[in-house]
Structures are given as structure tokens and as C-alpha cells.
Amino acid sequence: MDEIQKNLLEQVAGLHEMPAGAYNIRANGQSVGRSGTAHIDIVTKNDRQGIDIIIKPGTKNESVHIPVVLSQSGLTEMVYNDFHVGDDCDVTIVAGCGIHNSGDSDSRHDGIHAFYIGKNSHVKYVEKHYGSGDGRGGRIMNPETRVEVGENSFMEMETVQIKGVDSTRRLTSARLADGARIIVTEKLMTHGNQVAETSFRVELDGAGSSANIISRSVARDDSRQVFYSKINGNNRCKGHSECDGIIMDRARISAVPEITAADLDAELIHEAAIGKIAGDQITKLMTLGLSEEEAEAHIVNGFLK
């Protein structure tokens, strides 16, 4: 990997070298490193581009890293990665995509990650997206995540996109069994003429299942954002959706939450708030010696922390 690719890898996965544990690292459409463990197998698909990650029952305190980096202008790829998590597991999965584009042609990475989580397991999934490069070509990412959470299992999902992605369509769908839980935390910032669409759909099928969807976003310059959230309570369950957005300059943000109860014991809440940075917050920080620009940056960083 060259220095550009190494920088992308650090940004999306926090890696300076090959990690401990299981990993599969892709650069410009090719695998550049792969390793499994005694409890985690990574297998190349035969029918399409992608891998199967098989986590054996009882696997505890292990990690899987599957980042993707693109530094070739004009490259387009689509991958399918399936995670099969056995019963009684506790694992962390780190994904993400970084695109550096210094050319005139668009670079694009689309990926579908499907999770099949067994019973009594805990999966923490971290996905970061990052773009760089001064070319006129776009940096485009369209991730889709499909989750099936088994009985009494817990899916913890963190998605982060702070810089450099020109266009993204982020889709997440989940189906929960009895006693299953999911928490999703999204942090998103757009600037320039960037466009971002986020869509969550959760089916609370199981008795005692629950979902908590939280989005924090900042839109600057002439960028546009749309947030969709749909939670269907199909059993005795609890669901909560929250979207908080800060709008700046000439940007636009739309929030479209939806909740549907199909059971008497479904408890569902949605919240959405969009607004500008309060002037008194900026004034207070400026009295402490910050410039107006520094004060704005401090507030935005705190909001997305």
C-alpha cells in the first residue's frame, strides 16, 4: 500500500499496520491482506464480489477489520459482505471506506453488509466514511446494512461521515426477534455541494425487542441532507428515533420520521429538531478569546462528539 492508501486506512479504521485478530483489507478493488483466527473464518464468495465472515458460537472479545480504500480515479466497485455470528458471541467489527480522488472521473464504492446474528450475542459494528483529494471527480459511497438480530442479542452500530464524501445514500434495515435490541448512532457532516441521504427501517417483531436510532448531523455551505426513519412496532416493544441537525450557510436538511404501532403494547417515540447555532453560544465562546470561526468549529465538534 502507498502512503495515500495508508492514510485512508488510518482515517476509516484507525490502523497504522495490519491489526491483531481477523481482517480483510481491500485497496483499489483487490485484497491486500487477509487473516482469520481459530474462531473467525473469512471466505471469498464464489458467485459475486465479496466475502463471508463466519464467527463461531462462543467467540468472545475478538475483532474483525474489513476496511476498503480507493485511490484510483474512475474506479467503481460493488461488494457483498455477509456476517454469520453464532450464539453467545461478543465481537467488534470495524468497516469503512476511504476514497482519495485526484482525477476527473468519479470514484465509487457501493457495498451491502448483511448480518445474521444468533442468540445471546453482542455485536459492535463501527463504520466510517472519508474522502480526500483535489480532483474534479466525485467521491461516491452508497453503503447498505441489513441486520437480523436473534433472540436476546444486542447490535450496537456506529456510523460516521465527517469529511470529503460528495454523494452518499446510506440504507439500514433491521429485523429483531424476542428480547433483541439495537442501538444506532449516526454522525454526519456535509459541506460544499455534497448530498447525503440516510434511511433507517426497523421491524420490531419480537416480544420485548427495542430500538434506539440517534442521528446528529451538520450541513454547511450549499450541501443537502435527508433523514428518513421508520420504526414498525409489531409486538410488545419499545422504539425511539431522534434526529438533531445543525444548519449553516445556505444548506438544507429534511427529517422524515415515521412510527407505526401494530400491537397494543408497542411504545414508540420519534423526535426531530433542526436549527442554527445559537448566537449566545458563539458570543460566550468569543468572550473566552475564540474568534467567531473558532467558536463555530468548537460548537460543531462538540455536537458531533
N, C-alpha and C positions, 0 to 999 in steps of 0.2 A: 504494500500500500504506500502511496506517496504522501507527502505532507498535507495536501488538501484533504485527502480521504481520512487521514488520521485525525485532523481537526474536526471533520464532520462526525467521526466516530466518538470523539470526546464530547461533542455537543449533545448528541442524541442518546448516548448510552453511558457517559462518564468513564469511558475506557481509555487508558493510555497504552495498554498492551492486552494480549489475549487473556480473558478472565478465567478465574477458577470456576469449576463446575461445567455444566453443559453449555455449548454455544454453537451458533451458526452465523457467520458474518458474510454478507454479500457486498460486493463492490462492482459497480457497472455491469450488473446482470450476471455476475459469476461468483461462485462461492470461493472465498479466500481463506477460510478456516472453519473447521468443524470438530467438535469433540463431544462425546457423550460421557455418561458416568455409569456406575453399576446399577443405578436406579432410573436413569433417564436415557432413552434412545432417540436419536434424530435420524429419520429415514427420508430419502428423496422420493417424491411421488413419481409414479410411472406414467400417469395419464395426463399430467399438466405440470406447469412450473410451480414448485413449492415443496414443502416438507411436512412430514408428520412428526410431532413431538409426543412421545409416549412416556408418561410419568407413572411409574409402577405404584400400586397400592402401598400405603405406609411410608412413602417418601417424605422425609422431614428436613427442614432447614437447608434446602438446596435451591439453586437458582438456574435459570435458563436465559441466555442473552441471544437475541436474534435481530440485531440491527442491520439496516440497509443503507448504503451510501452510494450516491451517484455524482460523478464529476465529469462525465462525458456529455457535452451539449447535444441535444436532439435524441437522447436515449429515452425510450418508452418501455415500461415493463409492467406485467400483471402477475402477481404471485398469490398462491393459496396455501396458507399455513393452518394446519389443524392440530389442536392441543387435546390430547386424551389424558385426563387427570383421573387417577384411580381413587378409591376410597381412602379416607384417613390420611390425606396428604397435607403438607404445609410448604408451599413453594412460592418463589418470587420469579416473575417473568418480565424481562426488560426488552422492549422492542423499540421501534422508532425508525425514522427515515431522515437522512440529511441529503440535500441536493445543493451542489455548487454548480452554477451555470454562468460561464463567461462568454458564451456564444450567442448566436442569433436565433437558434432553434429552441423550441420548448423541450424541457426535460420533464418526464412524468413518471411517477410511481403510484400504481394502484395495488392495493392488497386487501385480501379478505382473510381475517383471522377468525377461526371458529373454535370455541371452547366447549368441551364436553366434560363437565366436572361431576365426579362421583359423589358419594355420600360422605358427610362429616369431614369435608376438606376445606382448606383456606387457600385461596389463590390471590396473590397481589400482582396486579398487572400494571406496568408503567410504560407509557407510550409517548415519545417526544418527537416533534417535527421541527425541522430547522432548515432555512435556506440561506445561501450566500452567493456571491459572485456579482459582477457588474455588467454582465451581458444583457442584451435586449430580449433574449429568450426567457420564457416563463419557467417558474419552478412550481410544479403542479403535483399535489398529493391528494389521493382520494382513498382514505382508509375505511374499511368496513369491519365491524366486530360483531360476531354472533355468539351469544352465550347461552348455554343450558346449564343451570345451576341445580345440582342434585339435592336430595333431602339433607337438611341441616348443614348445608355448606355455605360458605361466605366468599363472595367475589368482591375484591377491592380494586377499583380501577382508577388510575390517574392518567389524564391526558393533558399534554402541554404543547402549545404552539405560540411562541412569543415573537419570532422574528423570521422574515425573509421568504415566507410562502405566499406566492402570488394568488393562487386559487386552490381551494380545498373544499371537499364535500365529505363530511365525517358522519358516518352512519353507525349507530349502535343499537342492537336489538337484544333483548334478554327474555328468557322464559324461566320461571322459578318454581321449584317443587315445594313440598311441605317443609316448613321451617327454614327455607333458604333465604339468604339475604344478599343484597348487592348495594354497594355504595360507589357512585361515580363522581369524581371531582374533575372538572374541566377548567383549564386556564388558557385564555386565548387573547392575543393582541394582533390587530391588523393595522397597517399604515399604508401610505401611498394610495394606489388604486386597487389594493388587494380585496379579494372577495372570499368570504368564509360562510359555509352553511353547516350547521350541526343539527343532527336529528337523533333523538333517543326514543325508543319504543320498548316498554317493559310490560310483560304479561305476568301478573301475579296470580298464578294458577293454584299454588299450594296453600293449604291452611297454615296460617302463621307466617307466611312469607312477607318480606318487606323490601322496599327500595327507597333509596335516597339519592336524588340526582341534583348536583350542585354545579352551576356554571358561573364563572367570573370572567368577564370579558372587557376589553378596552378597544375602542375603534377610533383611530386617528386619521387626520388628513381627509382624503376622499374615499376611504375604504367603506365596505359594506359587510354587514353580518346579519345572518338569520338564524334564530334558535328555535327548534321545534322539540317539544317534549310531550310524549303521550304515555300515560300510565293507565292500564286496564286492571281494575281490581275484580278478579273472577272468583274470589273465595274470601274467607276471613283473612284480612291482610292489612298492611299499612304501607302507604306510598306518599312520597313527598318530592316535589320538584321545585327548584329555586333557580332563577336566572337573575343575576345582577350585572348591569352593564354601565360602563362609563363612556359617554360620547364626547368627542372633542372635534374641534375644527369643523369640517363640512361632512363628517361621516354620517352613516345611517345604521341603526340597529333595529331589528324587529324580533320580538319574542312572542312565540305562539304556543303557550302551554295548553294541554288538554288532559282531563282526567275523566274516566268512565268507571262507574261502580256497577257491578253486576251481581252483587251479593249484599245482604243486609249488614254484614259485619265488615265490609270494606271501609277503611278510613283513609281518605285521600285528600291531599292538600297541594295546591300549586301557588307559587309566588313568582312575581316578575317585577323588576324595577330597573328603569333606565334613567340616567340623569347625568348632568355635567358635574365637574369637580366644584365643590362649594368654594366661593370666594373667600370666606373667612378662614378656611383651611390653608389656602395659599398665603393669605396675609399673615397668619400666625407663624408659618414657617419662615416667611421673609423677615419677620422681626427677629428671628434667630440667626440671621445672616445669610440665608439662602437667596439666590436670585429666583425670579418667577419661574424660569425654566427648570432650575434645580428643584424647586418646591413641587412643581407638577410631576417631575420624574420620581421624587420621593413618595408622593401620594400613590402614583400608579404602581410602583414597585411593591408598596405595602399592600395594596388592594389585591395584587396577583400573587402575593407570597404564599 
